[in-house]
Amino acid sequence: MRTLNLGQRLSLVVLGIGLLALALQGLAMWRLPASLRDSALQRSADQVRALQAALHHSPVAERAGLARGLSHFMLTLRPAPLQAPVSQGSQEMAQRFAAHLGAPFTVRQTMGPDGRTQLVVRLPLQQEAWEAVLYPDPPLRPLAAGLITSLLVLGAMALTAQLFAVRWVTRPLLQLGAHLSQPRSGSGLATPLPLPANATQELRTWIEKFNRLQTDLQAEQRERQQLLAGLSHDLRTPLARLGLRVETELEGPTARALQADLALLGRIVDQFLAYVQGEIEPRLGEPAPVAQLLRRLADAYAEQGVRLQPTELPTDPALPALALERLLGNLIDNALNHGRAPVELGLTRRANQWELSVSDAGVGMEVDQFSRAQQPFVRLQETRSELGHCGLGLSIATQMARHLGATLSCQPKRPGQRFAVRLSWPS
């Protein structure tokens, strides 16, 4: 399931609230005509009762003149015909109006000469029969539909403004995310974050603390680099003197054992220097065809079981030669020391990126173990320290990969699939 970022979540919340508000407003407006019609019918009922009272208290001779004076375009008073008009259409409105009037009024719904719906109310009077003809208020559903349309337009404008507001709020975070996604230096540390001009107080505090943390980490890294560099240089001279004494003063198994131990110490010192050099002043070299370098390494390690697979390699990609050779040298050494021959070197193109692989027939490691092994001075097996390994092989390879703008990953061993370390970079 896809994970939504902060801007998408805020947009969905705003959109949901806006749509819910519009739905409630639309429902209210759709129900509004019934309540408005009921109010209009109640006012008309009050008016009819007032007219009936006025005619009831007027002399019979004056009722015709009073009726003309009280009639208007929505209501007409007239003497009732001898034969009551026939009811036409639905009598729902007549029944509702009768309910507002109450007894002894009777109401019929008919069609007038102009085709308009009219309500004919029989007025209970003495000596004469009169009736009031009412034309109900015009239908209100078109009015409600217009109001709903207006609400939808206003709601759409409000939602658009809210989405722009969400974008404005989240833009600094998106900029920071883009900054953090940029390729990092060989140290793996991000550069200090810029402070956006429109950042909120909370974001400013977060950026300041993050930059302070980065500064502390960089200081610790510099101290570690100075320590490793100084230690490595200081150890070279005593190791060289010890090696000379062993060669000149000792013979036999003891001399060979001491020389092996000194070789292991020398290898550890070389790894220290390689790691420090990769962080402080990395030398990448000039770009060279990757296929050419793979063939040279395969020839150099051929006796140890290293080969090209497939033998035909693409000639397009090129990378800095020194950095790539150091990276591949560490991966091949790891495969030979901790895996099992044959070790295969491959180069393929997948979608929009190149992929270089170093695979072996050993048991390999899982993805989480590979992530741990990429950290400096991490050994998955403590017994490897006896073989001159200090946990820097994959760290140096990862370091070089960052300098090349590439990523290092692993393919765990599965049935029918060899363990492989892959270097990927955009094509």
Secondary structure, DSSP 4 states (H G I P E B T S, - for coil): -PPP-HHHHHHHHHHHHHHHHHHHHHHHHHHHHHHHHHHHHHHHHHHHHHHHHHHHTS-GGGHHHHHHHH-BTTEEEEEPPSSPPPP-S--HHHHHHHHHH-TT-EEEEEE-TTS-EEEEEEE--SSS-EEEEE-PPPPSHHHHHHHHHHHHHHHHHHHHHHHHHHHHHHHHHHHHHHHHTSPP-TT-PPPPPP--TT--HHHHHHHHHHHHHHHHHHHHHHHHHHHHHHHHHHHHHHHHHHHHHHHHH--HHHHHHHHHHHHHHHHHHHHHHHHHHHHHS-----EEEHHHHHHHHHHHTGGGTEEESSSS--S--EEEHHHHHHHHHHHHHHHHHHS-SPEEEEEEEETTEEEEEEEESS----HHHHHHHTSTT--SSGGGGGGT--S-HHHHHHHHHHHTT-EEEEE--BTTB-EEEEEEEE-
